Amino acid sequence: MVMLNLDLSKINQFISETEFSAVKKKIRESSKTLYSKTGAGNDFLGWLNLPDSYDKSTVNEILELSNNLKSKIDFLVVIGIGGSYLGTRAVSEISIGNFDYLKTKREFPQIIYAGQNIGEDYLFELLDVLEDKSYGIVVVSKSGTTTEPALAFRLLKDHLIKVVGRDEARKRIIAITDSSKGALRKMAHQEGYKTFVIPDDVGGRFSVLTPVGLVPLAISGVDIVSLLKGAEDMRQQTSADVDLEKNPAVLYAVARNALYQKGKVIEILVNYNSQLHYFSEWWKQLFGESEGKENKGIFPASVDFTTDLHSMGQYIQEGKRVLFETVISIKKSKNTVIVPSDEGNLDKLNYLSGKGVNVVNKMAELGTLLAHLDGGVPNIKVEIDTLDEYNMGQLIYFFEISCALSGYTLGINPFDQPGVEAYKKNMFALLGKPGFEDETTRLRKLI
């Protein structure tokens, strides 16, 4: 068992010991608030002890379902938006090969996503490509009425029924929803869909370790037992009983908040592995939706290096000095590719002959870190051993704890998202949804 390692040595020139200690005191109080469950949003702390308190029978039920379904379908359409799909995509991208979509034979169904946008062309093309495919649906929605996933589900449910018939469609649709109420729960009961519950005390962006993420991940071949084990081990490393000086989640929260107080209001999550792209998207929702309230919070951004060094690298190196980087560093790659020697050496790369490509990537990582430090950009490094389910479980729980601590330190509720409702109200009014007539009249005058 190799645990996550946090390196804060590259922020020392930006933060004094006194400044770091002052923020540490605040984080200490936030930790007490979090673990005593006395802070704002304390009714949404079900994720806190989730990895080790999870109902093992539910995990077994999910694994049994995945074994039964994998031989019946080639594709799994996961319908959801925000936390209802980002966690799934974050983990599935690292567990499945970069080019699995090109393979003609796969042991497990390939995931396709829907309900994460309202693109008409996207939905048309999806329905078209599924016309001659064997597929099933996992629909994730607590209410069943969120516009994007509800619209996609209506279309795809109708399509699946036309392709395989209503009886067979019922067997291929899995609903992950509220335990007792909501439109999707009612529909699932009427149609006889297999269902799993979204816990009442777990918000969407913290839900990847619930059936929201575990069901589609297991069906697509992800080792959810290892994922949960990684999260459980990180919970033990970050529990209330652990000395703050040895708690990586606490120290990360201290570092980023100390930098924030020094005017570093943008945090860029950096990766050097393309399979972490959607993990960054999940991370952006986690911190953006949790911290961005009352005109407070660090703005979460992300880059994929070395790709984005050829675009965003210029701004990071020499732009406005309001940002810092958190780098996810991976010690070992899963595979080895050796650079060959070339007799002509026209590309001038023979100096790399005999080296693994990962060695080149790691030197690019180190060289970039040093260059950005010289450019006035603080760097935090979060290092994991390799990119697999166990380490993803660690990362997920590590960032969740840090996010909750940071939110309480800012003096806000990290577990609500009132600002998300603003666009919905305007959209409903402009579409003429019943009950929004007054707002429709007001908005029409502004157009």
DAWONOR-V802178 format. One record per residue. N is the residue number from 1. RES is the residue in one letter. OMEGA is omega in degrees with one decimal (none if undefined). D_FIRST is the distance of its C-alpha to the first C-alpha in Angstrom with 2 decimals. Layout:
n=N res=RES omega=OMEGA d_first=D_FIRST
n=N res=RES omega=OMEGA d_first=D_FIRST
This chain:
n=1 res=M omega=178.1 d_first=0.00
n=2 res=V omega=-175.6 d_first=3.82
n=3 res=M omega=175.5 d_first=6.37
n=4 res=L omega=178.5 d_first=9.88
n=5 res=N omega=179.6 d_first=12.41
n=6 res=L omega=179.9 d_first=16.06
n=7 res=D omega=-179.4 d_first=18.90
n=8 res=L omega=-174.3 d_first=22.31
n=9 res=S omega=-176.1 d_first=24.20
n=10 res=K omega=171.5 d_first=26.26
n=11 res=I omega=-174.1 d_first=27.99
n=12 res=N omega=-178.6 d_first=29.43
n=13 res=Q omega=-178.4 d_first=32.71
n=14 res=F omega=-175.7 d_first=33.28
n=15 res=I omega=178.0 d_first=32.40
n=16 res=S omega=178.5 d_first=33.78
n=17 res=E omega=179.7 d_first=32.09
n=18 res=T omega=179.5 d_first=34.73
n=19 res=E omega=179.7 d_first=34.09
n=20 res=F omega=-178.7 d_first=30.32
n=21 res=S omega=179.9 d_first=30.98
n=22 res=A omega=178.4 d_first=33.55
n=23 res=V omega=179.9 d_first=31.23
n=24 res=K omega=177.4 d_first=28.53
n=25 res=K omega=179.4 d_first=31.15
n=26 res=K omega=179.5 d_first=31.72
n=27 res=I omega=177.5 d_first=28.06
n=28 res=R omega=178.1 d_first=27.92
n=29 res=E omega=177.7 d_first=30.80
n=30 res=S omega=178.7 d_first=29.23
n=31 res=S omega=177.1 d_first=26.13
n=32 res=K omega=179.4 d_first=28.57
n=33 res=T omega=-178.0 d_first=30.39
n=34 res=L omega=-172.9 d_first=27.37
n=35 res=Y omega=173.9 d_first=25.96
n=36 res=S omega=179.0 d_first=29.49
n=37 res=K omega=-179.6 d_first=30.26
n=38 res=T omega=-176.5 d_first=33.59
n=39 res=G omega=177.6 d_first=33.54
n=40 res=A omega=179.4 d_first=35.11
n=41 res=G omega=-175.8 d_first=33.62
n=42 res=N omega=175.7 d_first=31.98
n=43 res=D omega=177.0 d_first=32.89
n=44 res=F omega=-179.4 d_first=30.25
n=45 res=L omega=-179.9 d_first=27.16
n=46 res=G omega=-179.5 d_first=26.01
n=47 res=W omega=-169.7 d_first=22.84
n=48 res=L omega=-179.8 d_first=21.75
n=49 res=N omega=-171.8 d_first=20.40
n=50 res=L omega=-172.7 d_first=20.15
n=51 res=P omega=-176.4 d_first=16.53
n=52 res=D omega=-179.7 d_first=16.71
n=53 res=S omega=-175.1 d_first=20.49
n=54 res=Y omega=179.9 d_first=20.89
n=55 res=D omega=-177.0 d_first=23.41
n=56 res=K omega=179.5 d_first=21.72
n=57 res=S omega=177.4 d_first=25.15
n=58 res=T omega=177.2 d_first=25.32
n=59 res=V omega=179.0 d_first=22.11
n=60 res=N omega=178.0 d_first=23.69
n=61 res=E omega=178.5 d_first=26.93
n=62 res=I omega=-179.9 d_first=25.43
n=63 res=L omega=177.8 d_first=23.84
n=64 res=E omega=177.4 d_first=27.21
n=65 res=L omega=-177.6 d_first=29.06
n=66 res=S omega=178.4 d_first=27.05
n=67 res=N omega=-179.7 d_first=27.72
n=68 res=N omega=-171.9 d_first=31.40
n=69 res=L omega=-171.3 d_first=31.88
n=70 res=K omega=-179.6 d_first=30.19
n=71 res=S omega=-175.3 d_first=33.07
n=72 res=K omega=-176.0 d_first=35.75
n=73 res=I omega=176.8 d_first=35.08
n=74 res=D omega=-178.2 d_first=34.25
n=75 res=F omega=176.0 d_first=33.68
n=76 res=L omega=177.8 d_first=32.33
n=77 res=V omega=177.9 d_first=34.03
n=78 res=V omega=-177.0 d_first=31.99
n=79 res=I omega=178.5 d_first=34.53
n=80 res=G omega=179.4 d_first=33.56
n=81 res=I omega=-179.6 d_first=33.70
n=82 res=G omega=-179.0 d_first=31.63
n=83 res=G omega=179.2 d_first=28.71
n=84 res=S omega=176.4 d_first=29.86
n=85 res=Y omega=-173.4 d_first=28.76
n=86 res=L omega=178.2 d_first=26.90
n=87 res=G omega=177.3 d_first=23.49
n=88 res=T omega=-178.1 d_first=23.98
n=89 res=R omega=179.5 d_first=25.03
n=90 res=A omega=-177.3 d_first=22.24
n=91 res=V omega=-176.6 d_first=19.55
n=92 res=S omega=-178.4 d_first=21.82
n=93 res=E omega=-178.7 d_first=22.61
n=94 res=I omega=-176.5 d_first=19.14
n=95 res=S omega=-178.4 d_first=18.59
n=96 res=I omega=-176.9 d_first=22.05
n=97 res=G omega=-179.9 d_first=23.45
n=98 res=N omega=-172.8 d_first=25.80
n=99 res=F omega=178.8 d_first=28.76
n=100 res=D omega=-178.3 d_first=28.14
n=101 res=Y omega=179.4 d_first=31.26
n=102 res=L omega=-177.4 d_first=33.32
n=103 res=K omega=179.4 d_first=32.29
n=104 res=T omega=178.7 d_first=35.06
n=105 res=K omega=178.7 d_first=32.89
n=106 res=R omega=178.9 d_first=29.68
n=107 res=E omega=-176.0 d_first=27.89
n=108 res=F omega=177.7 d_first=27.42
n=109 res=P omega=176.3 d_first=29.82
n=110 res=Q omega=-179.4 d_first=29.74
n=111 res=I omega=169.5 d_first=29.62
n=112 res=I omega=-175.6 d_first=32.68
n=113 res=Y omega=176.4 d_first=33.11
n=114 res=A omega=179.3 d_first=36.28
n=115 res=G omega=179.3 d_first=37.50
n=116 res=Q omega=174.5 d_first=35.77
n=117 res=N omega=177.0 d_first=39.16
n=118 res=I omega=179.9 d_first=42.85
n=119 res=G omega=-178.9 d_first=43.66
n=120 res=E omega=178.8 d_first=46.53
n=121 res=D omega=179.0 d_first=46.05
n=122 res=Y omega=-177.9 d_first=42.33
n=123 res=L omega=177.9 d_first=43.23
n=124 res=F omega=-178.0 d_first=46.17
n=125 res=E omega=178.2 d_first=44.16
n=126 res=L omega=178.5 d_first=41.38
n=127 res=L omega=-179.7 d_first=43.98
n=128 res=D omega=-176.9 d_first=45.67
n=129 res=V omega=179.6 d_first=42.66
n=130 res=L omega=-174.7 d_first=41.75
n=131 res=E omega=-178.1 d_first=45.29
n=132 res=D omega=-178.7 d_first=44.54
n=133 res=K omega=173.8 d_first=40.83
n=134 res=S omega=-174.2 d_first=39.23
n=135 res=Y omega=173.4 d_first=37.17
n=136 res=G omega=-174.9 d_first=35.96
n=137 res=I omega=165.0 d_first=35.46
n=138 res=V omega=-179.6 d_first=32.89
n=139 res=V omega=-174.7 d_first=34.71
n=140 res=V omega=178.3 d_first=32.95
n=141 res=S omega=-179.9 d_first=35.29
n=142 res=K omega=-176.8 d_first=35.76
n=143 res=S omega=-174.1 d_first=39.50
n=144 res=G omega=-177.8 d_first=40.35
n=145 res=T omega=175.1 d_first=42.79
n=146 res=T omega=-166.0 d_first=40.79
n=147 res=T omega=-172.2 d_first=42.99
n=148 res=E omega=179.3 d_first=40.69
n=149 res=P omega=179.7 d_first=38.70
n=150 res=A omega=178.2 d_first=41.77
n=151 res=L omega=179.8 d_first=43.91
n=152 res=A omega=-179.2 d_first=41.46
n=153 res=F omega=178.3 d_first=41.03
n=154 res=R omega=-178.5 d_first=44.80
n=155 res=L omega=-175.7 d_first=45.28
n=156 res=L omega=176.1 d_first=42.52
n=157 res=K omega=178.9 d_first=43.36
n=158 res=D omega=-179.5 d_first=46.97
n=159 res=H omega=-178.2 d_first=46.07
n=160 res=L omega=177.7 d_first=43.88
n=161 res=I omega=179.3 d_first=46.68
n=162 res=K omega=-176.3 d_first=49.18
n=163 res=V omega=-172.8 d_first=47.07
n=164 res=V omega=-177.8 d_first=46.01
n=165 res=G omega=-174.1 d_first=48.14
n=166 res=R omega=-176.9 d_first=47.42
n=167 res=D omega=179.7 d_first=46.26
n=168 res=E omega=179.2 d_first=43.66
n=169 res=A omega=179.1 d_first=42.59
n=170 res=R omega=-178.5 d_first=41.86
n=171 res=K omega=-175.6 d_first=39.36
n=172 res=R omega=-179.8 d_first=37.57
n=173 res=I omega=177.6 d_first=37.28
n=174 res=I omega=-179.8 d_first=34.45
n=175 res=A omega=175.1 d_first=35.02
n=176 res=I omega=-166.7 d_first=32.35
n=177 res=T omega=179.3 d_first=34.46
n=178 res=D omega=-176.8 d_first=35.71
n=179 res=S omega=-172.6 d_first=35.89
n=180 res=S omega=-174.0 d_first=39.67
n=181 res=K omega=177.7 d_first=41.46
n=182 res=G omega=-176.4 d_first=41.98
n=183 res=A omega=-178.3 d_first=43.60
n=184 res=L omega=176.9 d_first=40.64
n=185 res=R omega=179.9 d_first=40.18
n=186 res=K omega=179.9 d_first=43.93
n=187 res=M omega=-179.8 d_first=43.95
n=188 res=A omega=178.6 d_first=41.03
n=189 res=H omega=-178.3 d_first=42.96
n=190 res=Q omega=-174.9 d_first=46.17
n=191 res=E omega=179.4 d_first=44.76
n=192 res=G omega=177.3 d_first=42.32
n=193 res=Y omega=168.9 d_first=39.14
n=194 res=K omega=-176.1 d_first=35.78
n=195 res=T omega=169.4 d_first=34.27
n=196 res=F omega=-171.0 d_first=31.12
n=197 res=V omega=166.5 d_first=31.25
n=198 res=I omega=-177.8 d_first=30.25
n=199 res=P omega=-179.4 d_first=29.68
n=200 res=D omega=-174.4 d_first=32.52
n=201 res=D omega=177.2 d_first=30.37
n=202 res=V omega=178.4 d_first=28.03
n=203 res=G omega=-174.1 d_first=29.53
n=204 res=G omega=-174.9 d_first=29.22
n=205 res=R omega=176.7 d_first=27.03
n=206 res=F omega=-165.4 d_first=24.45
n=207 res=S omega=-174.0 d_first=24.73
n=208 res=V omega=-179.5 d_first=22.30
n=209 res=L omega=171.8 d_first=20.09
n=210 res=T omega=176.5 d_first=23.37
n=211 res=P omega=177.4 d_first=25.49
n=212 res=V omega=178.6 d_first=26.72
n=213 res=G omega=-171.8 d_first=23.70
n=214 res=L omega=-177.5 d_first=22.20
n=215 res=V omega=-179.8 d_first=25.49
n=216 res=P omega=179.9 d_first=26.28
n=217 res=L omega=180.0 d_first=22.70
n=218 res=A omega=-179.8 d_first=22.50
n=219 res=I omega=-178.0 d_first=25.98
n=220 res=S omega=172.5 d_first=25.14
n=221 res=G omega=179.5 d_first=22.27
n=222 res=V omega=178.9 d_first=19.19
n=223 res=D omega=-175.6 d_first=16.31
n=224 res=I omega=177.2 d_first=16.78
n=225 res=V omega=176.6 d_first=14.68
n=226 res=S omega=177.9 d_first=11.46
n=227 res=L omega=179.3 d_first=13.17
n=228 res=L omega=178.7 d_first=13.84
n=229 res=K omega=177.5 d_first=10.44
n=230 res=G omega=178.6 d_first=9.21
n=231 res=A omega=179.7 d_first=12.46
n=232 res=E omega=179.4 d_first=12.21
n=233 res=D omega=177.4 d_first=9.13
n=234 res=M omega=176.3 d_first=11.12
n=235 res=R omega=179.2 d_first=14.18
n=236 res=Q omega=179.4 d_first=13.11
n=237 res=Q omega=-174.4 d_first=12.46
n=238 res=T omega=-175.9 d_first=15.90
n=239 res=S omega=-179.1 d_first=17.95
n=240 res=A omega=-178.1 d_first=21.43
n=241 res=D omega=-176.5 d_first=20.46
n=242 res=V omega=176.3 d_first=18.29
n=243 res=D omega=-177.7 d_first=20.45
n=244 res=L omega=-179.0 d_first=21.62
n=245 res=E omega=-178.5 d_first=21.09
n=246 res=K omega=-176.4 d_first=17.30
n=247 res=N omega=-174.3 d_first=17.12
n=248 res=P omega=-179.8 d_first=16.34
n=249 res=A omega=176.9 d_first=18.29
n=250 res=V omega=-176.6 d_first=21.20
n=251 res=L omega=175.8 d_first=21.36
n=252 res=Y omega=178.0 d_first=21.38
n=253 res=A omega=177.7 d_first=24.12
n=254 res=V omega=-176.2 d_first=26.01
n=255 res=A omega=-175.7 d_first=25.94
n=256 res=R omega=178.3 d_first=27.18
n=257 res=N omega=174.9 d_first=29.81
n=258 res=A omega=177.0 d_first=31.01
n=259 res=L omega=177.9 d_first=31.50
n=260 res=Y omega=179.1 d_first=33.27
n=261 res=Q omega=177.1 d_first=35.67
n=262 res=K omega=176.8 d_first=36.46
n=263 res=G omega=177.3 d_first=37.64
n=264 res=K omega=-170.1 d_first=34.56
n=265 res=V omega=178.5 d_first=35.02
n=266 res=I omega=174.9 d_first=33.20
n=267 res=E omega=178.7 d_first=29.44
n=268 res=I omega=174.9 d_first=28.50
n=269 res=L omega=-174.6 d_first=25.05
n=270 res=V omega=171.2 d_first=24.58
n=271 res=N omega=176.9 d_first=22.59
n=272 res=Y omega=178.3 d_first=22.99
n=273 res=N omega=-174.1 d_first=22.05
n=274 res=S omega=-179.2 d_first=24.69
n=275 res=Q omega=177.2 d_first=22.37
n=276 res=L omega=-177.5 d_first=21.52
n=277 res=H omega=-177.5 d_first=25.21
n=278 res=Y omega=169.1 d_first=25.18
n=279 res=F omega=177.0 d_first=22.09
n=280 res=S omega=178.0 d_first=24.40
n=281 res=E omega=175.8 d_first=27.14
n=282 res=W omega=-179.4 d_first=25.14
n=283 res=W omega=179.7 d_first=24.23
n=284 res=K omega=176.6 d_first=27.95
n=285 res=Q omega=-178.6 d_first=29.03
n=286 res=L omega=-176.0 d_first=26.57
n=287 res=F omega=-179.0 d_first=27.87
n=288 res=G omega=-178.3 d_first=31.37
n=289 res=E omega=-177.7 d_first=32.28
n=290 res=S omega=-172.6 d_first=30.75
n=291 res=E omega=-171.2 d_first=32.19
n=292 res=G omega=-177.9 d_first=35.31
n=293 res=K omega=174.9 d_first=37.91
n=294 res=E omega=-179.1 d_first=41.00
n=295 res=N omega=178.8 d_first=41.14
n=296 res=K omega=170.2 d_first=37.82
n=297 res=G omega=174.9 d_first=34.36
n=298 res=I omega=179.1 d_first=32.57
n=299 res=F omega=-179.3 d_first=33.35
n=300 res=P omega=176.3 d_first=30.24
n=301 res=A omega=179.4 d_first=30.67
n=302 res=S omega=175.7 d_first=28.53
n=303 res=V omega=174.5 d_first=28.92
n=304 res=D omega=178.3 d_first=27.55
n=305 res=F omega=8.4 d_first=27.66
n=306 res=T omega=-176.8 d_first=29.17
n=307 res=T omega=-173.9 d_first=31.46
n=308 res=D omega=171.9 d_first=32.52
n=309 res=L omega=179.8 d_first=33.11
n=310 res=H omega=175.6 d_first=36.30
n=311 res=S omega=-178.5 d_first=37.38
n=312 res=M omega=-178.2 d_first=35.77
n=313 res=G omega=-179.7 d_first=34.89
n=314 res=Q omega=-179.1 d_first=38.44
n=315 res=Y omega=-179.2 d_first=38.44
n=316 res=I omega=-177.4 d_first=35.10
n=317 res=Q omega=-169.9 d_first=36.42
n=318 res=E omega=-179.2 d_first=39.92
n=319 res=G omega=-178.4 d_first=40.43
n=320 res=K omega=-172.3 d_first=40.79
n=321 res=R omega=-179.7 d_first=38.42
n=322 res=V omega=-173.1 d_first=37.11
n=323 res=L omega=169.7 d_first=33.58
n=324 res=F omega=-176.7 d_first=30.12
n=325 res=E omega=168.1 d_first=27.09
n=326 res=T omega=-173.5 d_first=23.47
n=327 res=V omega=170.4 d_first=21.65
n=328 res=I omega=-176.4 d_first=18.53
n=329 res=S omega=-178.2 d_first=17.31
n=330 res=I omega=-176.2 d_first=15.13
n=331 res=K omega=-171.0 d_first=14.05
n=332 res=K omega=172.3 d_first=14.43
n=333 res=S omega=-178.7 d_first=16.86
n=334 res=K omega=-174.1 d_first=16.64
n=335 res=N omega=-180.0 d_first=19.98
n=336 res=T omega=173.4 d_first=22.24
n=337 res=V omega=-177.1 d_first=25.87
n=338 res=I omega=178.1 d_first=27.94
n=339 res=V omega=-179.0 d_first=30.97
n=340 res=P omega=173.3 d_first=34.08
n=341 res=S omega=179.8 d_first=37.08
n=342 res=D omega=-174.8 d_first=40.30
n=343 res=E omega=-178.6 d_first=43.71
n=344 res=G omega=179.2 d_first=45.43
n=345 res=N omega=-179.5 d_first=42.64
n=346 res=L omega=179.0 d_first=44.53
n=347 res=D omega=177.3 d_first=41.40
n=348 res=K omega=-177.7 d_first=40.72
n=349 res=L omega=-178.3 d_first=37.10
n=350 res=N omega=176.7 d_first=37.40
n=351 res=Y omega=176.9 d_first=35.69
n=352 res=L omega=-176.1 d_first=32.46
n=353 res=S omega=178.7 d_first=33.17
n=354 res=G omega=179.2 d_first=30.38
n=355 res=K omega=173.1 d_first=27.69
n=356 res=G omega=-179.9 d_first=25.06
n=357 res=V omega=179.8 d_first=25.75
n=358 res=N omega=176.4 d_first=22.37
n=359 res=V omega=178.0 d_first=23.62
n=360 res=V omega=-179.3 d_first=26.65
n=361 res=N omega=-179.3 d_first=24.74
n=362 res=K omega=177.3 d_first=22.62
n=363 res=M omega=174.3 d_first=25.92
n=364 res=A omega=178.1 d_first=27.49
n=365 res=E omega=-178.9 d_first=24.79
n=366 res=L omega=180.0 d_first=25.36
n=367 res=G omega=178.9 d_first=29.10
n=368 res=T omega=179.0 d_first=29.31
n=369 res=L omega=-179.1 d_first=27.47
n=370 res=L omega=178.5 d_first=29.90
n=371 res=A omega=-179.0 d_first=32.86
n=372 res=H omega=173.0 d_first=32.13
n=373 res=L omega=177.2 d_first=31.74
n=374 res=D omega=179.6 d_first=35.13
n=375 res=G omega=177.1 d_first=36.42
n=376 res=G omega=-179.8 d_first=35.55
n=377 res=V omega=177.2 d_first=32.47
n=378 res=P omega=-179.7 d_first=29.64
n=379 res=N omega=171.3 d_first=26.11
n=380 res=I omega=179.0 d_first=22.84
n=381 res=K omega=174.2 d_first=19.67
n=382 res=V omega=-172.6 d_first=16.57
n=383 res=E omega=173.9 d_first=14.00
n=384 res=I omega=-174.0 d_first=11.12
n=385 res=D omega=179.4 d_first=9.50
n=386 res=T omega=-175.8 d_first=11.50
n=387 res=L omega=178.5 d_first=13.77
n=388 res=D omega=-174.9 d_first=12.65
n=389 res=E omega=-179.0 d_first=12.82
n=390 res=Y omega=-179.0 d_first=9.34
n=391 res=N omega=174.3 d_first=9.84
n=392 res=M omega=176.2 d_first=13.42
n=393 res=G omega=176.0 d_first=12.80
n=394 res=Q omega=-177.1 d_first=11.28
n=395 res=L omega=-177.8 d_first=14.31
n=396 res=I omega=-176.8 d_first=16.77
n=397 res=Y omega=177.2 d_first=16.20
n=398 res=F omega=-178.5 d_first=16.00
n=399 res=F omega=178.1 d_first=19.33
n=400 res=E omega=179.4 d_first=20.89
n=401 res=I omega=-179.5 d_first=20.60
n=402 res=S omega=-179.6 d_first=21.83
n=403 res=C omega=178.9 d_first=24.63
n=404 res=A omega=178.8 d_first=25.85
n=405 res=L omega=179.5 d_first=25.96
n=406 res=S omega=-179.9 d_first=27.80
n=407 res=G omega=178.6 d_first=30.26
n=408 res=Y omega=178.2 d_first=31.23
n=409 res=T omega=176.4 d_first=31.65
n=410 res=L omega=-179.4 d_first=34.09
n=411 res=G omega=179.4 d_first=35.98
n=412 res=I omega=175.4 d_first=35.68
n=413 res=N omega=-176.9 d_first=34.39
n=414 res=P omega=-168.8 d_first=31.10
n=415 res=F omega=173.7 d_first=31.37
n=416 res=D omega=-178.9 d_first=34.77
n=417 res=Q omega=-175.6 d_first=36.24
n=418 res=P omega=-177.4 d_first=40.04
n=419 res=G omega=-179.3 d_first=40.71
n=420 res=V omega=-174.7 d_first=39.53
n=421 res=E omega=-173.5 d_first=42.60
n=422 res=A omega=-178.1 d_first=45.17
n=423 res=Y omega=-178.6 d_first=45.13
n=424 res=K omega=-179.3 d_first=45.14
n=425 res=K omega=178.7 d_first=48.31
n=426 res=N omega=-179.5 d_first=50.07
n=427 res=M omega=179.7 d_first=49.05
n=428 res=F omega=-179.1 d_first=50.25
n=429 res=A omega=-178.2 d_first=53.50
n=430 res=L omega=177.9 d_first=54.17
n=431 res=L omega=178.7 d_first=53.59
n=432 res=G omega=179.1 d_first=56.01
n=433 res=K omega=179.6 d_first=53.71
n=434 res=P omega=-179.6 d_first=55.80
n=435 res=G omega=-177.9 d_first=55.57
n=436 res=F omega=-173.4 d_first=55.14
n=437 res=E omega=-179.2 d_first=58.83
n=438 res=D omega=-179.9 d_first=59.46
n=439 res=E omega=177.2 d_first=56.46
n=440 res=T omega=179.4 d_first=57.58
n=441 res=T omega=-179.4 d_first=60.97
n=442 res=R omega=-177.0 d_first=59.49
n=443 res=L omega=-179.3 d_first=57.20
n=444 res=R omega=179.6 d_first=59.97
n=445 res=K omega=-178.6 d_first=61.97
n=446 res=L omega=-175.6 d_first=59.20
n=447 res=I omega=none d_first=58.85
